[in-house]
Amino acid sequence: MSTLRISRFQIGDNWPVLVFLGLLAILIVLKGRFTPFDVRSLSVNALPLALIALGQFLVVLTRGVDLSLGPVASVAGAVMALTITSHPVLGIAGPVAVGLLAGLVNGLFVARLGMPPIIVTLATMSIWQGVALLVLPDPGGSVPADFQAFVTGGFSVPTAGVVGILACCVIGTWLLSSRFGLHLRAVGGDEQAARMSGVRVPNVKILAYVLAGLLAALGGIYVTTTMASGSPTTGDGYILTSIAAVVIGGVPLSGGRGTAIGVVMGALILTITGSLLYFADVSSFYQSIIDGTILLAIVGSGATRDWLRGIVAVRA
């Protein structure tokens, strides 16, 4: 019996990995091959979402949500595209500072003023979208070819993207196992109990938002590097997909639980569905429909399971 329970627990925790491997197997069957170029393409496309989703994950652990991460990535990428060629240090430090500042502002409003996270980040989302347009009204700027090659690797070399994905898993797992990670889960699980246990709840929340802003900025930097130019709307596509990746990765929006590996797998799942549609000769217009269906199925399955448990408990 104990072995069966352990097996079920492991499958329950790792189902995003199993789903990704299943989708990958289907993709390989459809293509008939899976070359180093395919590995590079998948990892390069998934890495920005993985970074931003990990930031979203930290906020969700505290029972919050950050709608501003996509626009923050846009601003970071725009600043980088305009400065890195002539001022390399500023081209990296500037975007990082944008992410840290954005996270700090969100954290202060949420943790110190007690404002609802969705309201705060909805407001800052609009602000950063406007800032992105002011910084870079039209797509443009440039990224040095040497820097692009260093960050993304060669055209057919998968190393850089794969290392980035693995780094997200390793660093994210380490962070959650640290003292800060334990406090994050404690705040999300029961904020009042965490406060009574000596956890500095406001500081934990602020740091979660600051790290989320930093990860969003890194995602924007990576997107701009791969595109070799900036865009004021490059991060808008990550506003909701970062939340979707977190939920698909097995993280409840009620906070307190989840794994970094699950979130990264959620990002890979969303990315690989686009490739599956292409090679299955299905219009890319169905991407949003499929992503939404997957999200509803996951959230709905949990709600349905809780509803059925409630009915059984009442009858008992």
Secondary structure, 3 states (H helix, E strand, C coil): CHHHHHHHHHHHHHHHHHHHHHHHHHHHHHHCCCCHHHHHHHHHHHHHHHHHHHHHHHHHHCCCCCCCHHHHHHHHHHHHHHHCCCCHHHHHHHHHHHHHHHHHHHHHHHHHCCCCHHHHHHHHHHHHHHHHHHHCCCCECCCCHHHHHHHHCCCCCCHHHHHHHHHHHHHHHHHHHCHHHHHHHHHHHCHHHHHHCCCCHHHHHHHHHHHHHHHHHHHHHHHHHHHCCECCCCCCCHHHHHHHHHHHCCCCCCCCCCCHHHHHHHHHHHHHHHHHHHHCCCCHHHHHHHHHHHHHHHHHHHHHHHHHHHHHHHHC
